[in-house]
Structure formats: C-alpha cells, structure tokens
Amino acid sequence: MDMTHEWYVALSKSFGLFWLLGLSAAITAYAFWPSLGGRFDKAANSILDDEDGPAQPTATKPEDEACR
C-alpha cells in the first residue's frame, strides 16, 4: 500500500469526523442523563441562592479616596 500525503489526509479527516461525532454523542448523553439533572439545576440556580439584594458598598479605606 502506497502511503501518500493524500492517504494521510483522508485518514485524518475520517478519524476526525468519527472522533467529533462520538464526542458529541457522549457529551449529549452526559448532558441529558436523568440522574445528573439535580446537579445541573443546582449549578444553574446557585448564583441566585446567596443574594439577599443589591450589593452593599464596603467601608472605604483612606487609600481608596481620590488623590487631590
């Protein structure tokens, strides 16, 4: 079998296609796996859980004031 540049290009394109298809299927299966739904819901809402209202300013330090 003659190993030419075109043969390697065709092999890499085919391998890349099947690799990306398999990776996409695995990621989709992981994202929609029923037992992981609670983890994703918790992550989606976690940023909202600890907020009581708008951010409150902290005490200012002398070095934070503008120079005159």
PyMOL Python script that loads the backbone (N, CA, C, O; Angstrom):
from pymol import cmd

cmd.read_pdbstr("""\
ATOM      1  N   MET A   1       0.843  -1.171   0.000  1.00  0.00           N
ATOM      2  CA  MET A   1       0.000   0.000   0.000  1.00  0.00           C
ATOM      3  C   MET A   1       0.891   1.237   0.000  1.00  0.00           C
ATOM      4  O   MET A   1       1.821   1.356   0.798  1.00  0.00           O
ATOM      5  N   ASP A   2       0.591   2.137  -0.897  1.00  0.00           N
ATOM      6  CA  ASP A   2       1.386   3.349  -1.043  1.00  0.00           C
ATOM      7  C   ASP A   2       0.871   4.411  -0.078  1.00  0.00           C
ATOM      8  O   ASP A   2      -0.277   4.844  -0.182  1.00  0.00           O
ATOM      9  N   MET A   3       1.713   4.828   0.855  1.00  0.00           N
ATOM     10  CA  MET A   3       1.337   5.833   1.845  1.00  0.00           C
ATOM     11  C   MET A   3       1.701   7.214   1.305  1.00  0.00           C
ATOM     12  O   MET A   3       2.850   7.646   1.402  1.00  0.00           O
ATOM     13  N   THR A   4       0.723   7.895   0.741  1.00  0.00           N
ATOM     14  CA  THR A   4       0.965   9.228   0.204  1.00  0.00           C
ATOM     15  C   THR A   4       0.348  10.267   1.125  1.00  0.00           C
ATOM     16  O   THR A   4      -0.353   9.942   2.083  1.00  0.00           O
ATOM     17  N   HIS A   5       0.621  11.488   0.816  1.00  0.00           N
ATOM     18  CA  HIS A   5       0.073  12.600   1.600  1.00  0.00           C
ATOM     19  C   HIS A   5      -1.453  12.583   1.537  1.00  0.00           C
ATOM     20  O   HIS A   5      -2.116  12.829   2.544  1.00  0.00           O
ATOM     21  N   GLU A   6      -2.007  12.298   0.371  1.00  0.00           N
ATOM     22  CA  GLU A   6      -3.465  12.264   0.217  1.00  0.00           C
ATOM     23  C   GLU A   6      -4.082  11.169   1.095  1.00  0.00           C
ATOM     24  O   GLU A   6      -5.169  11.352   1.644  1.00  0.00           O
ATOM     25  N   TRP A   7      -3.395  10.044   1.227  1.00  0.00           N
ATOM     26  CA  TRP A   7      -3.903   8.946   2.064  1.00  0.00           C
ATOM     27  C   TRP A   7      -3.943   9.380   3.532  1.00  0.00           C
ATOM     28  O   TRP A   7      -4.914   9.105   4.237  1.00  0.00           O
ATOM     29  N   TYR A   8      -2.901  10.049   3.983  1.00  0.00           N
ATOM     30  CA  TYR A   8      -2.873  10.531   5.364  1.00  0.00           C
ATOM     31  C   TYR A   8      -3.928  11.606   5.605  1.00  0.00           C
ATOM     32  O   TYR A   8      -4.535  11.650   6.674  1.00  0.00           O
ATOM     33  N   VAL A   9      -4.147  12.466   4.623  1.00  0.00           N
ATOM     34  CA  VAL A   9      -5.170  13.494   4.756  1.00  0.00           C
ATOM     35  C   VAL A   9      -6.551  12.849   4.859  1.00  0.00           C
ATOM     36  O   VAL A   9      -7.353  13.240   5.707  1.00  0.00           O
ATOM     37  N   ALA A  10      -6.832  11.872   4.008  1.00  0.00           N
ATOM     38  CA  ALA A  10      -8.126  11.183   4.044  1.00  0.00           C
ATOM     39  C   ALA A  10      -8.307  10.445   5.372  1.00  0.00           C
ATOM     40  O   ALA A  10      -9.398  10.458   5.941  1.00  0.00           O
ATOM     41  N   LEU A  11      -7.254   9.809   5.865  1.00  0.00           N
ATOM     42  CA  LEU A  11      -7.322   9.115   7.146  1.00  0.00           C
ATOM     43  C   LEU A  11      -7.587  10.086   8.287  1.00  0.00           C
ATOM     44  O   LEU A  11      -8.420   9.814   9.151  1.00  0.00           O
ATOM     45  N   SER A  12      -6.892  11.204   8.299  1.00  0.00           N
ATOM     46  CA  SER A  12      -7.080  12.175   9.385  1.00  0.00           C
ATOM     47  C   SER A  12      -8.459  12.816   9.321  1.00  0.00           C
ATOM     48  O   SER A  12      -9.065  13.064  10.364  1.00  0.00           O
ATOM     49  N   LYS A  13      -8.965  13.087   8.134  1.00  0.00           N
ATOM     50  CA  LYS A  13     -10.306  13.652   8.011  1.00  0.00           C
ATOM     51  C   LYS A  13     -11.360  12.657   8.479  1.00  0.00           C
ATOM     52  O   LYS A  13     -12.310  13.038   9.164  1.00  0.00           O
ATOM     53  N   SER A  14     -11.205  11.391   8.119  1.00  0.00           N
ATOM     54  CA  SER A  14     -12.171  10.369   8.545  1.00  0.00           C
ATOM     55  C   SER A  14     -12.105  10.160  10.051  1.00  0.00           C
ATOM     56  O   SER A  14     -13.141  10.096  10.712  1.00  0.00           O
ATOM     57  N   PHE A  15     -10.912  10.055  10.597  1.00  0.00           N
ATOM     58  CA  PHE A  15     -10.763   9.873  12.034  1.00  0.00           C
ATOM     59  C   PHE A  15     -11.320  11.076  12.781  1.00  0.00           C
ATOM     60  O   PHE A  15     -12.005  10.912  13.791  1.00  0.00           O
ATOM     61  N   GLY A  16     -11.039  12.278  12.301  1.00  0.00           N
ATOM     62  CA  GLY A  16     -11.549  13.484  12.945  1.00  0.00           C
ATOM     63  C   GLY A  16     -13.064  13.537  12.923  1.00  0.00           C
ATOM     64  O   GLY A  16     -13.685  13.949  13.902  1.00  0.00           O
ATOM     65  N   LEU A  17     -13.666  13.123  11.812  1.00  0.00           N
ATOM     66  CA  LEU A  17     -15.121  13.115  11.708  1.00  0.00           C
ATOM     67  C   LEU A  17     -15.722  12.163  12.736  1.00  0.00           C
ATOM     68  O   LEU A  17     -16.633  12.538  13.474  1.00  0.00           O
ATOM     69  N   PHE A  18     -15.215  10.937  12.787  1.00  0.00           N
ATOM     70  CA  PHE A  18     -15.775   9.960  13.725  1.00  0.00           C
ATOM     71  C   PHE A  18     -15.473  10.323  15.171  1.00  0.00           C
ATOM     72  O   PHE A  18     -16.282  10.049  16.057  1.00  0.00           O
ATOM     73  N   TRP A  19     -14.323  10.935  15.420  1.00  0.00           N
ATOM     74  CA  TRP A  19     -13.967  11.371  16.771  1.00  0.00           C
ATOM     75  C   TRP A  19     -14.943  12.444  17.247  1.00  0.00           C
ATOM     76  O   TRP A  19     -15.447  12.366  18.367  1.00  0.00           O
ATOM     77  N   LEU A  20     -15.211  13.434  16.417  1.00  0.00           N
ATOM     78  CA  LEU A  20     -16.113  14.512  16.806  1.00  0.00           C
ATOM     79  C   LEU A  20     -17.554  14.028  16.930  1.00  0.00           C
ATOM     80  O   LEU A  20     -18.277  14.489  17.813  1.00  0.00           O
ATOM     81  N   LEU A  21     -17.986  13.114  16.069  1.00  0.00           N
ATOM     82  CA  LEU A  21     -19.334  12.558  16.194  1.00  0.00           C
ATOM     83  C   LEU A  21     -19.478  11.782  17.506  1.00  0.00           C
ATOM     84  O   LEU A  21     -20.476  11.927  18.211  1.00  0.00           O
ATOM     85  N   GLY A  22     -18.492  10.970  17.822  1.00  0.00           N
ATOM     86  CA  GLY A  22     -18.534  10.215  19.077  1.00  0.00           C
ATOM     87  C   GLY A  22     -18.469  11.118  20.293  1.00  0.00           C
ATOM     88  O   GLY A  22     -19.181  10.896  21.273  1.00  0.00           O
ATOM     89  N   LEU A  23     -17.631  12.123  20.238  1.00  0.00           N
ATOM     90  CA  LEU A  23     -17.518  13.066  21.350  1.00  0.00           C
ATOM     91  C   LEU A  23     -18.813  13.846  21.531  1.00  0.00           C
ATOM     92  O   LEU A  23     -19.248  14.065  22.662  1.00  0.00           O
ATOM     93  N   SER A  24     -19.431  14.265  20.443  1.00  0.00           N
ATOM     94  CA  SER A  24     -20.704  14.981  20.531  1.00  0.00           C
ATOM     95  C   SER A  24     -21.794  14.091  21.118  1.00  0.00           C
ATOM     96  O   SER A  24     -22.592  14.550  21.935  1.00  0.00           O
ATOM     97  N   ALA A  25     -21.837  12.842  20.719  1.00  0.00           N
ATOM     98  CA  ALA A  25     -22.834  11.915  21.261  1.00  0.00           C
ATOM     99  C   ALA A  25     -22.606  11.688  22.756  1.00  0.00           C
ATOM    100  O   ALA A  25     -23.566  11.620  23.524  1.00  0.00           O
ATOM    101  N   ALA A  26     -21.346  11.571  23.172  1.00  0.00           N
ATOM    102  CA  ALA A  26     -21.044  11.358  24.586  1.00  0.00           C
ATOM    103  C   ALA A  26     -21.417  12.583  25.422  1.00  0.00           C
ATOM    104  O   ALA A  26     -21.971  12.438  26.512  1.00  0.00           O
ATOM    105  N   ILE A  27     -21.124  13.771  24.933  1.00  0.00           N
ATOM    106  CA  ILE A  27     -21.452  14.990  25.670  1.00  0.00           C
ATOM    107  C   ILE A  27     -22.958  15.172  25.756  1.00  0.00           C
ATOM    108  O   ILE A  27     -23.472  15.573  26.800  1.00  0.00           O
ATOM    109  N   THR A  28     -23.674  14.883  24.672  1.00  0.00           N
ATOM    110  CA  THR A  28     -25.127  14.994  24.685  1.00  0.00           C
ATOM    111  C   THR A  28     -25.737  13.992  25.657  1.00  0.00           C
ATOM    112  O   THR A  28     -26.666  14.331  26.389  1.00  0.00           O
ATOM    113  N   ALA A  29     -25.229  12.770  25.675  1.00  0.00           N
ATOM    114  CA  ALA A  29     -25.732  11.765  26.611  1.00  0.00           C
ATOM    115  C   ALA A  29     -25.465  12.186  28.050  1.00  0.00           C
ATOM    116  O   ALA A  29     -26.318  11.992  28.917  1.00  0.00           O
ATOM    117  N   TYR A  30     -24.300  12.758  28.316  1.00  0.00           N
ATOM    118  CA  TYR A  30     -23.975  13.222  29.664  1.00  0.00           C
ATOM    119  C   TYR A  30     -24.897  14.358  30.088  1.00  0.00           C
ATOM    120  O   TYR A  30     -25.365  14.391  31.226  1.00  0.00           O
ATOM    121  N   ALA A  31     -25.160  15.293  29.167  1.00  0.00           N
ATOM    122  CA  ALA A  31     -25.977  16.457  29.498  1.00  0.00           C
ATOM    123  C   ALA A  31     -27.425  16.076  29.780  1.00  0.00           C
ATOM    124  O   ALA A  31     -28.082  16.715  30.603  1.00  0.00           O
ATOM    125  N   PHE A  32     -27.927  15.053  29.115  1.00  0.00           N
ATOM    126  CA  PHE A  32     -29.325  14.673  29.279  1.00  0.00           C
ATOM    127  C   PHE A  32     -29.516  13.435  30.146  1.00  0.00           C
ATOM    128  O   PHE A  32     -30.615  12.883  30.195  1.00  0.00           O
ATOM    129  N   TRP A  33     -28.463  12.989  30.832  1.00  0.00           N
ATOM    130  CA  TRP A  33     -28.573  11.816  31.705  1.00  0.00           C
ATOM    131  C   TRP A  33     -29.504  12.160  32.874  1.00  0.00           C
ATOM    132  O   TRP A  33     -29.281  13.159  33.557  1.00  0.00           O
ATOM    133  N   PRO A  34     -30.539  11.353  33.113  1.00  0.00           N
ATOM    134  CA  PRO A  34     -31.555  11.717  34.110  1.00  0.00           C
ATOM    135  C   PRO A  34     -31.015  11.916  35.528  1.00  0.00           C
ATOM    136  O   PRO A  34     -31.482  12.810  36.234  1.00  0.00           O
ATOM    137  N   SER A  35     -30.072  11.130  35.950  1.00  0.00           N
ATOM    138  CA  SER A  35     -29.600  11.243  37.335  1.00  0.00           C
ATOM    139  C   SER A  35     -28.746  12.484  37.572  1.00  0.00           C
ATOM    140  O   SER A  35     -28.480  12.821  38.726  1.00  0.00           O
ATOM    141  N   LEU A  36     -28.315  13.165  36.534  1.00  0.00           N
ATOM    142  CA  LEU A  36     -27.493  14.362  36.697  1.00  0.00           C
ATOM    143  C   LEU A  36     -28.315  15.641  36.653  1.00  0.00           C
ATOM    144  O   LEU A  36     -27.757  16.731  36.779  1.00  0.00           O
ATOM    145  N   GLY A  37     -29.627  15.534  36.477  1.00  0.00           N
ATOM    146  CA  GLY A  37     -30.478  16.715  36.372  1.00  0.00           C
ATOM    147  C   GLY A  37     -30.428  17.588  37.609  1.00  0.00           C
ATOM    148  O   GLY A  37     -30.411  18.814  37.499  1.00  0.00           O
ATOM    149  N   GLY A  38     -30.405  16.979  38.784  1.00  0.00           N
ATOM    150  CA  GLY A  38     -30.345  17.752  40.027  1.00  0.00           C
ATOM    151  C   GLY A  38     -29.061  18.558  40.137  1.00  0.00           C
ATOM    152  O   GLY A  38     -29.079  19.699  40.598  1.00  0.00           O
ATOM    153  N   ARG A  39     -27.960  17.977  39.722  1.00  0.00           N
ATOM    154  CA  ARG A  39     -26.667  18.669  39.773  1.00  0.00           C
ATOM    155  C   ARG A  39     -26.684  19.894  38.860  1.00  0.00           C
ATOM    156  O   ARG A  39     -26.199  20.961  39.236  1.00  0.00           O
ATOM    157  N   PHE A  40     -27.245  19.736  37.658  1.00  0.00           N
ATOM    158  CA  PHE A  40     -27.288  20.850  36.717  1.00  0.00           C
ATOM    159  C   PHE A  40     -28.264  21.920  37.189  1.00  0.00           C
ATOM    160  O   PHE A  40     -27.994  23.110  37.023  1.00  0.00           O
ATOM    161  N   ASP A  41     -29.375  21.532  37.764  1.00  0.00           N
ATOM    162  CA  ASP A  41     -30.322  22.514  38.293  1.00  0.00           C
ATOM    163  C   ASP A  41     -29.703  23.302  39.448  1.00  0.00           C
ATOM    164  O   ASP A  41     -29.882  24.516  39.546  1.00  0.00           O
ATOM    165  N   LYS A  42     -28.983  22.610  40.310  1.00  0.00           N
ATOM    166  CA  LYS A  42     -28.330  23.277  41.438  1.00  0.00           C
ATOM    167  C   LYS A  42     -27.271  24.258  40.936  1.00  0.00           C
ATOM    168  O   LYS A  42     -27.143  25.362  41.467  1.00  0.00           O
ATOM    169  N   ALA A  43     -26.518  23.860  39.920  1.00  0.00           N
ATOM    170  CA  ALA A  43     -25.499  24.751  39.367  1.00  0.00           C
ATOM    171  C   ALA A  43     -26.132  25.957  38.689  1.00  0.00           C
ATOM    172  O   ALA A  43     -25.598  27.063  38.768  1.00  0.00           O
ATOM    173  N   ALA A  44     -27.256  25.756  38.027  1.00  0.00           N
ATOM    174  CA  ALA A  44     -27.913  26.867  37.337  1.00  0.00           C
ATOM    175  C   ALA A  44     -28.493  27.876  38.316  1.00  0.00           C
ATOM    176  O   ALA A  44     -28.530  29.070  38.022  1.00  0.00           O
ATOM    177  N   ASN A  45     -28.943  27.412  39.471  1.00  0.00           N
ATOM    178  CA  ASN A  45     -29.581  28.300  40.435  1.00  0.00           C
ATOM    179  C   ASN A  45     -28.659  28.733  41.569  1.00  0.00           C
ATOM    180  O   ASN A  45     -29.067  29.539  42.405  1.00  0.00           O
ATOM    181  N   SER A  46     -27.445  28.232  41.625  1.00  0.00           N
ATOM    182  CA  SER A  46     -26.569  28.508  42.756  1.00  0.00           C
ATOM    183  C   SER A  46     -26.186  29.973  42.849  1.00  0.00           C
ATOM    184  O   SER A  46     -25.971  30.484  43.948  1.00  0.00           O
ATOM    185  N   ILE A  47     -26.098  30.649  41.729  1.00  0.00           N
ATOM    186  CA  ILE A  47     -25.722  32.056  41.778  1.00  0.00           C
ATOM    187  C   ILE A  47     -26.837  32.901  42.363  1.00  0.00           C
ATOM    188  O   ILE A  47     -26.586  34.001  42.855  1.00  0.00           O
ATOM    189  N   LEU A  48     -28.064  32.407  42.317  1.00  0.00           N
ATOM    190  CA  LEU A  48     -29.197  33.159  42.819  1.00  0.00           C
ATOM    191  C   LEU A  48     -29.492  32.880  44.289  1.00  0.00           C
ATOM    192  O   LEU A  48     -30.208  33.654  44.925  1.00  0.00           O
ATOM    193  N   ASP A  49     -28.958  31.799  44.843  1.00  0.00           N
ATOM    194  CA  ASP A  49     -29.300  31.378  46.194  1.00  0.00           C
ATOM    195  C   ASP A  49     -28.774  32.306  47.278  1.00  0.00           C
ATOM    196  O   ASP A  49     -29.458  32.517  48.280  1.00  0.00           O
ATOM    197  N   ASP A  50     -27.596  32.860  47.113  1.00  0.00           N
ATOM    198  CA  ASP A  50     -26.970  33.594  48.212  1.00  0.00           C
ATOM    199  C   ASP A  50     -27.160  35.101  48.129  1.00  0.00           C
ATOM    200  O   ASP A  50     -26.520  35.832  48.886  1.00  0.00           O
ATOM    201  N   GLU A  51     -28.007  35.590  47.246  1.00  0.00           N
ATOM    202  CA  GLU A  51     -28.210  37.026  47.132  1.00  0.00           C
ATOM    203  C   GLU A  51     -29.466  37.442  47.891  1.00  0.00           C
ATOM    204  O   GLU A  51     -30.549  36.900  47.674  1.00  0.00           O
ATOM    205  N   ASP A  52     -29.298  38.415  48.784  1.00  0.00           N
ATOM    206  CA  ASP A  52     -30.434  38.960  49.516  1.00  0.00           C
ATOM    207  C   ASP A  52     -30.925  40.251  48.880  1.00  0.00           C
ATOM    208  O   ASP A  52     -32.050  40.678  49.142  1.00  0.00           O
ATOM    209  N   GLY A  53     -30.126  40.859  48.073  1.00  0.00           N
ATOM    210  CA  GLY A  53     -30.481  42.120  47.447  1.00  0.00           C
ATOM    211  C   GLY A  53     -29.295  42.679  46.697  1.00  0.00           C
ATOM    212  O   GLY A  53     -28.350  41.953  46.389  1.00  0.00           O
ATOM    213  N   PRO A  54     -29.339  43.956  46.402  1.00  0.00           N
ATOM    214  CA  PRO A  54     -28.210  44.554  45.686  1.00  0.00           C
ATOM    215  C   PRO A  54     -26.945  44.551  46.538  1.00  0.00           C
ATOM    216  O   PRO A  54     -27.003  44.485  47.765  1.00  0.00           O
ATOM    217  N   ALA A  55     -25.832  44.623  45.876  1.00  0.00           N
ATOM    218  CA  ALA A  55     -24.556  44.636  46.572  1.00  0.00           C
ATOM    219  C   ALA A  55     -24.447  45.884  47.430  1.00  0.00           C
ATOM    220  O   ALA A  55     -24.812  46.977  46.998  1.00  0.00           O
ATOM    221  N   GLN A  56     -23.950  45.719  48.634  1.00  0.00           N
ATOM    222  CA  GLN A  56     -23.782  46.830  49.560  1.00  0.00           C
ATOM    223  C   GLN A  56     -22.333  47.296  49.506  1.00  0.00           C
ATOM    224  O   GLN A  56     -21.423  46.469  49.453  1.00  0.00           O
ATOM    225  N   PRO A  57     -22.104  48.606  49.518  1.00  0.00           N
ATOM    226  CA  PRO A  57     -20.717  49.084  49.492  1.00  0.00           C
ATOM    227  C   PRO A  57     -20.024  48.737  50.809  1.00  0.00           C
ATOM    228  O   PRO A  57     -20.630  48.744  51.880  1.00  0.00           O
ATOM    229  N   THR A  58     -18.766  48.441  50.691  1.00  0.00           N
ATOM    230  CA  THR A  58     -17.968  48.133  51.879  1.00  0.00           C
ATOM    231  C   THR A  58     -17.393  49.425  52.435  1.00  0.00           C
ATOM    232  O   THR A  58     -17.467  50.468  51.785  1.00  0.00           O
ATOM    233  N   ALA A  59     -16.834  49.368  53.607  1.00  0.00           N
ATOM    234  CA  ALA A  59     -16.221  50.548  54.229  1.00  0.00           C
ATOM    235  C   ALA A  59     -15.065  51.017  53.357  1.00  0.00           C
ATOM    236  O   ALA A  59     -14.278  50.208  52.865  1.00  0.00           O
ATOM    237  N   THR A  60     -14.969  52.313  53.172  1.00  0.00           N
ATOM    238  CA  THR A  60     -13.901  52.837  52.342  1.00  0.00           C
ATOM    239  C   THR A  60     -12.633  52.986  53.160  1.00  0.00           C
ATOM    240  O   THR A  60     -12.667  53.269  54.358  1.00  0.00           O
ATOM    241  N   LYS A  61     -11.534  52.790  52.490  1.00  0.00           N
ATOM    242  CA  LYS A  61     -10.234  52.943  53.124  1.00  0.00           C
ATOM    243  C   LYS A  61      -9.623  54.256  52.668  1.00  0.00           C
ATOM    244  O   LYS A  61      -9.981  54.757  51.602  1.00  0.00           O
ATOM    245  N   PRO A  62      -8.718  54.824  53.438  1.00  0.00           N
ATOM    246  CA  PRO A  62      -8.106  56.104  53.030  1.00  0.00           C
ATOM    247  C   PRO A  62      -7.429  56.002  51.658  1.00  0.00           C
ATOM    248  O   PRO A  62      -7.458  56.968  50.896  1.00  0.00           O
ATOM    249  N   GLU A  63      -6.838  54.890  51.336  1.00  0.00           N
ATOM    250  CA  GLU A  63      -6.140  54.767  50.051  1.00  0.00           C
ATOM    251  C   GLU A  63      -7.105  54.642  48.876  1.00  0.00           C
ATOM    252  O   GLU A  63      -6.686  54.741  47.723  1.00  0.00           O
ATOM    253  N   ASP A  64      -8.405  54.423  49.153  1.00  0.00           N
ATOM    254  CA  ASP A  64      -9.384  54.327  48.080  1.00  0.00           C
ATOM    255  C   ASP A  64      -9.883  55.697  47.617  1.00  0.00           C
ATOM    256  O   ASP A  64     -10.459  55.806  46.535  1.00  0.00           O
ATOM    257  N   GLU A  65      -9.675  56.727  48.407  1.00  0.00           N
ATOM    258  CA  GLU A  65     -10.142  58.052  48.047  1.00  0.00           C
ATOM    259  C   GLU A  65      -9.272  58.635  46.943  1.00  0.00           C
ATOM    260  O   GLU A  65      -8.091  58.306  46.832  1.00  0.00           O
ATOM    261  N   ALA A  66      -9.861  59.497  46.131  1.00  0.00           N
ATOM    262  CA  ALA A  66      -9.126  60.093  45.021  1.00  0.00           C
ATOM    263  C   ALA A  66      -8.011  61.004  45.509  1.00  0.00           C
ATOM    264  O   ALA A  66      -8.126  61.638  46.558  1.00  0.00           O
ATOM    265  N   CYS A  67      -6.944  61.061  44.746  1.00  0.00           N
ATOM    266  CA  CYS A  67      -5.829  61.964  45.070  1.00  0.00           C
ATOM    267  C   CYS A  67      -6.219  63.376  44.713  1.00  0.00           C
ATOM    268  O   CYS A  67      -6.943  63.604  43.745  1.00  0.00           O
ATOM    269  N   ARG A  68      -5.737  64.328  45.496  1.00  0.00           N
ATOM    270  CA  ARG A  68      -6.052  65.737  45.225  1.00  0.00           C
ATOM    271  C   ARG A  68      -4.840  66.453  44.708  1.00  0.00           C
ATOM    272  O   ARG A  68      -4.904  67.649  44.422  1.00  0.00           O
TER     273      ARG A  68
END
""", "prot")
cmd.dss("prot")
cmd.show_as("cartoon", "prot")
cmd.util.cbc("prot")
cmd.orient("prot")
